[in-house]
């Protein structure tokens, strides 16, 4: 029974060491945040800022309605053939 207990404690200590090594490998600058997670967070923040800027620009009304693709209606344009009463 004692040997089994020692084996379990030994395995637990070994697991703790491996977890600590993994944490150190993932966090090279030792700031407590895994470097890959920090990079992903920064990329997401940049994408959110870009999306916000595009949404704000899309929400702004255009100064020139014709620039948005509204067809121009002018007086004097030939409306097409007219049917004449026969």
Secondary structure, DSSP 4 states (H G I P E B T S, - for coil): -HHHHHHHHHHHHHHHHHHHHHHHHH-TT-SSS-HHHHHHHHHHHHHHHHHHHHHHHHHSPPS-GGGGTPPP--TT------PPP-
